[in-house]
């Protein structure tokens, strides 16, 4: 951490001793249903304490990576971004509120039992308790507040904080591609085509944390701006129409496939969905995952049969089923499958069966043109696991592949904090 000032480093190390506080999806919905200046003010205070803790945990881990990974130029750049964001937030003046006004605000807080959340079923084995300081007292995201008129200073604080986290979000836009560049630098440094399981676990923790940080920031900014579509609470849709999201992902993935291979009409995708299925979810997350999975199936089919046999492509099947706890989406293709020895490798970062493609490192969010980068499946699994779902793959070499996307429909899974 030679490029981080010693005083700032000491602050980061101290903040990293505090545990992170999870915010389940259901609690986000509770807060966002009736946002007011007072609840946004309290949420700003929560995030003003919580985000530096989360950033500090990542800086600490980035500095302690094994085998010189932390010395790679792109990794050092990411570490500086996280440290700068930590500094920006910790140097932002706290909420200017007098004791009298604070007492009035506290008296209007209606104490409610938060909805019970369950351990994230997909990630129990990965999450270990962190030894350190105890949680910050009264540190919670959701507060139900009765009638209360915020002062001009309180309103201005909420506005200033929103601008600050928007800057943080923009600064961190290229993190995924920059980390990918860092891993490429590391592989060249080791002169090895693969990275070990320790680095894989670090990347899982790092990217899962990034999803959480961006979820909190994106949700807060959406509520602050206040212009929400019907049934939306911030970026969360209480009535996500899974059939509509699937249709959008099918259309966009087929368009990319046709453009990439120069096809007039690539493989069809047949959708099987019983009725108008709805649940509480983040549509952008679901769209991202389905898009990535469909791209894989489309590529497999086209490359098995060739670009000169458009009329002979077997269709890809997207089947949706629902139970009491989960909604499950199965995507089946006849693209030749994956050898059994290679199946575990599909969950590793930078592994791909496609030819490498060029990509821009300064993209805000990586989305491969078709394939060849090796991040689609592992990142998609993290998106599924973040809200208590999962992603599994079964393949028949010589025939095709089935992917099962499990989505937690109860919205009560604990946020995975690593």
N, C-alpha and C positions, 0 to 999 in steps of 0.2 A: 504493500500500500504506500509505496514511496511517494506517489504523486498526491496523496491525500494529506492535508495539513495535520500535524500531530494532535492539536486540540479537537479538530473535527473527528479524527479517528477515535479519540477517547470518548466523545459523545456517542458515536456510533456503537462502540463496544458496550457502553453502559445501556443504551436503548435495546440492544440485542439480548440483554438479560431478562427483559420483560416478555411474558408469553403473549402470543398473538390472540386476538379475540375473534372467534368465528361469527359470521352472520349468515344464518340459513336463509334459503329462498323465501320461506314463509314469513320470516320476520321482515324481510325487505318489502314484501307485499303489504304487510300490516302497516308499516310506516308510510309507504307511498300512496295509500288509498286516500288519505286526507292530509296532504302536506300543507303546512302553514308556515308563516315566517318564524314562528317559535320552534316548530319541530325541525325546520331546516337549520335553524341556529344551533339546536342541540346536536343534530347530526353532523354539522360542521365541526363542532367541538370534539365529537367522538372521532371523526376521521383525522382531525388535527393531531390527536394523540395516537391513533391506531396506525396510520400510514407510515410515519417515521419508524415505528417498531418493526413493521413488515419490511421496509426498505433496509433497515439495519441488519436484520437477520440475513438478507441476501448478500449484503456487502461483506459481512463476516464470513459467509460460506464461500463467496467468490475469492476471498483472500486466502482461504485455506485449502484450495483445490490441490489434488495430488499431481505429482510428476510434471511439474512446471506448467500445468495448464493455465494457472493464474498469471503467468508471465507472457502469455500470448497477447500480441498487440490489441486484437479485437476484444478479448476478455477484459483487458485493462481499461479499454474505452467504456465498456458496459459498467464496470465497477465505478468509474468516474461519474457516469450518468446517475447511478443510484445514489452515490455519495452527494452529488450536487442537489438532487431532489430532496434528500434527507436534510441538507443544509437549508434549502429554500423553505421547507415547511417548518423546521424547528426555529428558524430566525423570523418567521412570520409572527408578528405580535399576537399574543393571546386575546381572546374576546374581551373588549372593554366593557365590563359590566360591574356596577357597584354592588356592594354586599346587600343593600336594600332591594335593588332590582333582582339580584340573584335569588334572594329569599322569596320574593313575590313569584318569580318563575318556578322555583321549586315547589311552592305551595299549590301551583296549578297542575303539577304533574300527577296524572291519574295512574296510580300503581296498578299494573296489570301483570298477570302471570304470562310470561312468554310461552308460546306454543312449544310443546315438548319436541325436541329433536333427537334423532337416533344416530348412532355412530355410522359413518359413511361405510356401507357394506363392502364397497370395492377396494377400500384403502386401509382397512384396519391394520393389516400386517405391515404397512409402510410407515404409519404414524407412531412416533415414539415421544413420550413426554420429555419436554425440555427443562433441564435444571436451571433455575435462575430465580429472579425476584417474583413476588406474587403479582397477581393482576392489579391493574389500577382500580381503586375503589369507584363504584358507581359508573363503571365503564361499559355502557351498553348503547347499541345503535338505536333501538326503538324506544320512543317515549310518547305516550299519549298525553297531550297538554291541553288543558281547558282554555277558556278565553284569556288571551294575554296579548298586550300591545308591545311589540318590540320597540326599543329606542332606535334613533337614527344610527347610533354607533353600532348597535347589534346588527342592523340591516346591512350596514356598510361592511362589517366584518364578514358576514355570510357572502357578500358579493366579492370581496377581496380573496376569500378562501377559494371560491369557485374558480376565479381566474388563476390562482396559484396551482390548483390541481389540474386545470386544463393545460397549463404549461408543462407540468410533469407528464401528463399523458402524451402530449406531442413529443416531448423529449424521448420518451421510451418507445415510440412507434417502431423504430427500426431494430428493436432488441432481438427479435427472432432471427432475422437474417444476419445481424452482426454476430450473434452467438454461433450461428452456423459457420460463418467465416472463421470464427475463433477455433471451432472444432476442426475445420479444414487445415488451419495453421498448425494445430496440435498434431494432426495425423501426419503432416509433412515433417514436423519436428521429430516425431517418433519413427518416421518412415514405415508406417503401418497402415493398412487399409481399414482396420477395425479399431474400435475403442472398447475399453473393458467395461465390465458391469458396474464398477464403482462410478465411472463417469456417466453411464446411462442413468443410474439412480439419481445422481446430482441433477441431470437435465430434467428428469421427471419432477423433482422437487422445485427446481427453478421455474420451469414453465407453468407448473400448477400454481405456484405463488403469483406469477405474472397474471394468470387468468383471474385470480382472486382480486388482486390490486386493481386491475382494469375494470372488473365487474363493479367494485365499490365506487370507483371514480365515475364510470359511465352512468351508473344508476343515480348517483348524487347529482351529476350535471343535468341529466334528463329531467329529474324532479325540480331542480332549481330553475331550469328554463321554462318548465310548466306547459309546454305545448305537446300534449300527448294524444295519440290516436285512441279511438274507442277500444276499451278493454285493456289498455296498456297502463301499467304502473311503472313509470320510468322506462327501462328497456325490457321489462318483464311483461309478458302478455298473459292475463289470467285465463284467456280462452284461446290458446294457441291451437289453430286448426291444422292438425298434423298433415292432413291431406293436401292443403294448400301449400305448406312449406315443402312437402315432398315434390309436388308438381313443379314448383319454382326451381328446386335443385335439379330435377330431371331436365328441365328445359335448358338451364344454364350449362350443365355438364355436357349435354348432347351438342350444344352450340360450340363449346370449346373443342370437343372431340372432332366435330366436322371440320372446323377451321384448322385444327392441328394436322389432320391427315388429308385434308383436301377432299372430303367426301361430300356428296350431295345429300345423302341420308345415312347416317351411321346406325349402329344397333338401336333397336327400339327398346324402351323400358316400359314394361307392363306393371301398372300399379294396382294392387289389391288392398282395398281399405274398407272395412265394414262400417258404413255410415259416416256421419260427421263427427269424428273423434276430436275431443278438445281436452286440454289440460294446461296447467300453469307451467310456463317454461320461458326461456329466452329464445325467440325465434331465430335470431342471428346465429346463436351457437348451433342450433339444430341444422340450420341451412348449411353452415360451414362443414359440419360433419358429413351430412348426406352428400354434399357436393364432392368432397374428397373421396368418399367410398364409391360413388357412382363413376367418378373419373377412373378409378382403378379397374372397375369391372369393364367399362367401355374400352379402355386401352387393351386389356387382356383379350377381349373378344376380337377386336380389330387386328391385333398383332398375331393372333392364332390363325385367323382365316385370310388375312391379307386385305389390302385396300381395293383389290380388283373384284371382290366378291360381295358387293354391298347387298345384293338380294338374298344372300345366303346366311347372313348373320343370325344366329339364334338370339331371341330376345332375352334381355335381363329382366328378372322378376324382383319387384320391390313389394314385399308383403308386410302388412301392419296388423298386429294383434294386440289386444289389451287384456290385462288381468286386474286383480285388486291392487297390486303394488306397482307393477311395471307396465309400460307400453313397450313392446318389442318390435323392432323393424328388422326384417331379414332381407338381405340383398343377395340374390343368387345369379351367378353367371356360368357360362360354359366356355370360359376362356382358357382352358387347359390346366388350371390349377397350379399349385406350388409344390415342389418336392418336399417330402416330410422333413428332411434334414434342414431345409431352409425356413420352415414355418416359424420357429422362434425368432429368427432374424428380422421378420417383418416388423416387429415392435421396437427394433433398435433404430436410433437416430442415424441418419446418413446412409442407411442401407436402402437400396432400390434395385429392382430387376430391370429398370428402364435405363436407356442411355442417358448420361449426364447432360443437362441442359444449362444454358446460360441463365443467370438471374441477376437482378439488380440488388446490391446489398443495401441501398438506401430506401428500399420499398417500405412503406409504412406497415403493411401486414403482408407476410409472404403467402402467396397462393400460386402454386406452380401452374404454368400454362397447361400442362397435361400430366407430366410425371417426370421423374428423374432426379428429385431432390432428396427423397427419403425422410420427409418429416410428416407426410400426410396421415399415416396410420397412428404413430405414437402420439401426435398432438391431438388427433381426433379422439383417441381413447381418454386423454386427460380431460377434454371438454365433457365427455360423457360421464366420467367419474366425478367431476367437480360437483355435480348435483346428485350424486348417489347412484348413477347408472354405471354402465360398463360397455365394453366393446370386445367381442370375441370373434375368432376366425376359425373356420374348418375348411380344409381343402382336400380335394381328390385329384391327385396328380394324373394328368391325362384327360380330365373331364372339366372341372371347374372349381369355383370357390363360393362358399357361403359365409357371409358376415352377419353377425347378430349384434344389433345396437339396442341395448337395454336402457330405458329411460325411466327414472323414478317419478311416478305420477303423483306421489303424496306430498312432494315439496318440503319434506321434514327432515332431510338428511343434513347432518352437521357439515359445515364447510371444512374441507380438508386442509389443515394447516400443517405444513412440513418444515 
